[in-house]
């Protein structure tokens, strides 16, 4: 019932808007290769770049996680101080883009 109402609304909208479906189909077929090229040239490298940044962030978090586990095994307060230092170091790394070991 709702589907029929939506379809009738869309058909009436199409009739009153004077859109030519054949022309729109022709335009889509005309610009489809351009869309595919743009997606290939910009979207795929962007996804690869995001994946590389996420991998780097994962390795950085894993390194600090192991340092924090070692710090908490010694003393509770030393672990808390080390945790705060790691958070500030991560914030500085994200902000400035440099890793100091």
C-alpha positions, 0 to 999 in steps of 0.5 A: 500500500505504501509502495503504491502511494510512493510510486504514484507520487513519483510518477506524478512528480515525473509527469509534472517536472517534464524530465525526459528519462531517455535523456537522463539515461543518455546523460548517465551513459555519457558520464559513467566512464568519467565517474569510474575514472574519478573514483579510480583516481581519487577514491581508491588512493584515498582509501589506501592512504586511510588504511596506511594511517590506520595501520600506523596508528594501530602499531603506535597504540600497540607499542604504547599498550605494551609499555603501559602493561610493563609500567602497571606491573611495577607500581600503580602510581608509576603506571598512572603517570606513564599512562598520562605521559603516553596520552600526552605523547600521542596527542603531540604525535597526532598534532605535530606528526613526529615520533620521538622514541 
